[in-house]
């Protein structure tokens, strides 16, 4: 007689993937083809771990990040260079760990002070390097660096951090290329999520109107408006934005598609489909992070509609 083992829910398999791909005592890997700990993703994974009740993992990640903080307060990327974007994502983790991990407050203050040094007079956010961005990212992703700076300001009572975040947001809001879906979905979704976090729901809805036109019947969203393949992370982030904006139906369809393409390991390749060009052969850590975040919002939306 055959006994079929019941498949675990997709969110449990995603968390299992994290646990299987975390470098012990440090952080989550970049992807399965580059299995070294990635400070940026480890940083923004920390709030996710807390939200799913994985406190010990969150604490381990936080302590490792604090141990690699540079003397000037910034944090290094895998190439050893500090990036403003990466430092800001680690600040998300430090904000979540405040009051739970000793030293998190001092580390957050130092990182926030360093962030201020990267704001130029016009409100643009600078970065010491863009080497790892290749040609698919632009400084529009810096909008996603603003919510943690604003949050640090609120939590630490430092108005200067909040004011700097608003100054930079005002700079990017003037850019005509901020809102349209004109770049890889993952990077466009960073801006849409940031706008939601900064209270700019109307602007986010404008950008998502472009995305809605591209969503297919099966729930999938192309990685760019004119391609067939999909970016897994971008889809999970769009689901987050749709849940935030109250569009449960579109978000649920995106999630159902993601569950279909989720790998047996619980992880996700960077992209899927014919011609896929975004880390298509490696399971990426950030895809799992946003899938888990979207799942929490899905559960919340379901409880509200019950």
C-alpha positions in Angstrom: 0.0 0.0 0.0 1.3 3.5 -0.9 1.1 6.2 1.7 1.3 9.7 0.2 3.1 12.2 2.3 1.0 15.4 2.5 2.9 18.4 1.0 3.7 21.2 3.4 2.1 24.6 2.8 4.1 26.8 0.5 5.0 29.3 3.2 6.4 26.5 5.5 8.5 25.2 2.6 9.8 28.8 2.0 10.9 29.1 5.6 12.5 25.6 5.4 14.5 26.9 2.4 15.7 29.9 4.5 16.8 27.5 7.3 18.6 25.2 4.8 20.4 28.1 3.1 21.5 30.2 6.1 25.2 30.2 6.8 25.3 29.0 10.4 25.9 31.8 12.9 25.9 34.4 10.1 23.2 35.2 7.5 21.3 34.1 4.4 23.2 33.3 1.2 23.1 35.4 -2.0 21.8 32.5 -4.1 22.5 28.8 -4.5 25.2 29.6 -7.1 26.9 32.1 -4.7 26.4 30.5 -1.3 28.1 33.2 0.7 26.2 35.3 3.4 24.6 38.4 2.0 24.3 41.3 4.4 21.7 43.3 2.5 19.2 40.5 2.3 20.0 39.2 5.8 19.1 42.7 7.0 15.7 42.9 5.4 15.0 39.3 6.2 15.1 40.1 10.0 11.7 41.7 10.2 10.3 38.8 8.2 11.8 36.3 10.7 10.4 38.2 13.6 7.0 38.4 12.0 7.0 34.6 11.5 8.1 34.0 15.1 11.6 32.9 14.3 13.2 35.1 17.0 16.4 33.2 17.5 17.2 33.2 13.8 16.5 37.0 13.7 18.9 37.5 16.7 21.6 35.5 15.1 21.4 37.4 11.9 21.4 40.8 13.7 24.5 39.9 15.8 26.4 38.8 12.7 25.5 42.1 10.9 26.6 44.2 13.8 29.9 42.3 13.8 30.7 43.3 10.2 29.6 46.9 10.4 32.4 49.2 9.1 34.0 51.9 11.3 32.1 54.7 9.5 28.7 53.0 10.2 28.1 51.6 6.7 27.8 47.9 5.9 29.7 46.0 3.2 28.2 44.3 0.2 29.5 40.8 -0.9 32.3 42.7 -2.8 33.4 44.3 0.4 32.3 47.8 -0.6 29.6 49.7 1.2 26.4 50.5 -0.8 23.8 53.0 0.5 21.0 50.7 -0.5 22.5 47.7 1.3 23.1 49.7 4.5 19.5 50.9 4.5 18.2 47.4 4.2 20.3 46.3 7.1 18.8 49.2 9.0 15.4 47.5 8.5 16.7 44.6 10.5 18.2 46.8 13.2 14.9 48.6 13.6 13.1 45.3 14.1 15.8 44.1 16.6 15.6 47.2 18.8 14.9 46.3 22.3 15.6 42.6 21.6 19.3 42.5 20.7 21.9 44.4 22.7 23.8 46.9 20.7 21.2 47.2 17.9 20.4 50.8 18.9 24.0 52.0 18.7 24.5 50.2 15.4 21.3 51.7 14.0 22.4 55.2 15.0 25.8 54.8 13.3 24.3 53.4 10.1 21.7 56.3 10.1 24.4 58.9 10.6 26.3 57.4 7.7 23.2 57.5 5.5 23.0 61.3 6.1 26.4 61.7 4.6 25.1 60.2 1.3 22.3 62.8 0.9 23.4 65.6 -1.5 22.0 69.1 -1.4 19.5 68.4 -4.2 18.0 65.5 -2.2 19.6 62.8 -4.3 20.9 59.7 -2.5 24.5 58.9 -3.4 26.3 55.6 -3.0 30.0 54.8 -2.9 29.6 52.3 -5.7 27.2 50.9 -8.3 29.4 48.1 -9.5 27.1 45.3 -8.4 24.0 46.9 -10.0 25.1 46.0 -13.5 23.0 47.6 -16.2 19.5 46.5 -14.9 19.3 48.7 -11.8 19.2 52.5 -11.4 19.2 54.8 -8.5 15.4 54.7 -8.4 15.8 51.7 -6.1 17.1 54.3 -3.5 13.4 55.1 -2.8 13.4 51.7 -0.9 16.2 53.0 1.3 14.0 55.8 2.7 11.4 53.9 4.9 14.1 52.5 7.2 15.7 55.9 7.6 12.4 57.4 8.4 11.6 54.6 10.8 14.9 54.9 12.5 14.1 58.6 13.0 10.8 57.7 14.7 12.2 54.9 16.8 15.2 56.8 18.0 13.6 60.2 18.2 16.0 61.8 15.7 14.0 64.3 13.5 17.0 64.8 11.2 16.7 61.2 9.9 13.0 61.7 9.1 13.6 65.0 7.4 16.4 63.6 5.3 14.1 60.7 4.2 11.4 63.2 3.2 13.9 65.4 1.3 15.1 62.5 -0.7 11.6 61.3 -1.4 10.6 64.7 -2.7 13.6 64.6 -5.1 12.6 61.2 -6.5 8.9 62.2 -6.7 9.9 64.8 -9.3 11.4 62.2 -11.6 9.1 61.3 -14.4 10.6 57.8 -14.6 9.8 56.8 -11.0 6.2 55.6 -11.3 5.9 53.9 -14.8 6.6 50.2 -15.2 9.7 50.8 -17.3 12.3 48.5 -15.7 12.7 45.0 -14.2 9.6 44.3 -12.1 11.7 43.6 -9.0 13.3 47.1 -9.2 10.0 48.8 -10.1 8.3 47.0 -7.2 10.9 48.3 -4.8 9.7 51.8 -5.6 6.0 50.9 -5.4 6.5 49.3 -2.0 8.6 52.2 -0.8 5.9 54.7 -1.9 3.3 52.6 0.1 5.6 52.6 3.2 6.1 56.4 2.9 2.3 57.0 2.7 2.3 57.8 -1.0 -0.5 55.4 -1.9 -1.9 57.5 -4.8 1.5 57.5 -6.5 1.9 53.7 -5.9 -1.6 53.1 -7.4 -0.6 55.0 -10.5 2.4 52.8 -11.0 0.4 49.6 -10.3 -2.1 50.7 -13.0 0.7 50.0 -15.5 1.3 46.6 -13.9 -2.4 45.7 -13.9 -2.5 46.0 -17.7 0.3 43.4 -17.9 -1.1 40.8 -15.5 -2.1 37.7 -17.4 -5.1 35.4 -16.8 -3.0 32.9 -14.9 -1.9 35.7 -12.4 1.6 36.0 -13.8 3.3 39.4 -14.5 6.1 39.7 -17.1 9.5 40.8 -15.8 9.3 43.7 -18.3 6.2 44.9 -20.1 7.4 43.4 -23.4 8.8 40.0 -22.4 7.2 36.5 -21.8 9.3 35.5 -18.8 8.6 36.4 -15.1 10.7 37.6 -12.2 9.6 35.7 -9.1 10.6 38.4 -6.6 8.9 41.2 -8.6 5.7 39.2 -8.5 5.8 38.6 -4.8 6.5 42.4 -4.2 3.6 43.3 -6.5 1.4 41.0 -4.4 2.5 42.9 -1.3 1.6 46.3 -2.9 -1.8 45.0 -4.1 -2.6 43.7 -0.6 -1.5 47.0 0.8 -3.7 48.9 -1.6 -6.7 46.6 -0.9 -6.7 44.8 -4.3 -6.9 41.3 -2.8 -8.1 39.7 -6.1 -5.0 40.6 -8.1 -2.7 39.8 -5.2 -4.2 36.4 -4.7 -3.8 35.6 -8.4 -0.1 36.6 -8.3 0.4 34.4 -5.2 -1.4 31.4 -6.8 1.0 31.7 -9.7 4.0 31.9 -7.4 2.9 28.8 -5.6 2.7 27.0 -9.0 6.3 27.8 -9.9 7.8 27.4 -6.4 10.6 24.9 -6.6 10.3 21.6 -4.6 13.0 23.0 -2.2 10.7 25.8 -1.2 12.9 28.3 -3.0 12.5 30.3 -6.2 14.8 30.8 -9.2 15.3 34.5 -10.0 13.2 34.1 -13.1 11.2 31.6 -15.1 10.1 31.2 -18.7 11.5 31.3 -22.2 14.4 33.8 -22.4 14.5 34.3 -18.6 17.5 36.5 -17.9 17.5 37.3 -14.2 19.4 34.7 -12.2 17.3 32.0 -13.9 19.5 29.1 -12.7 20.0 30.0 -9.1 17.6 30.0 -6.1 17.7 33.6 -4.7 17.2 34.5 -1.1 15.2 37.6 -1.7 12.5 35.8 -3.6 11.8 33.8 -0.5 11.8 36.9 1.7 9.1 38.7 -0.3 7.0 35.5 -0.8 6.9 35.1 3.0 6.0 38.8 3.5 3.2 38.5 0.9 1.9 35.4 2.6 1.5 37.2 5.9 -0.5 39.9 4.1 -2.6 37.2 2.4 -3.5 35.7 5.7 -4.4 39.1 7.1 -6.6 39.9 4.1 -8.3 36.5 4.4 -9.1 37.1 8.1 -10.6 40.5 7.2 -12.8 39.0 4.5 -13.9 36.1 6.7 
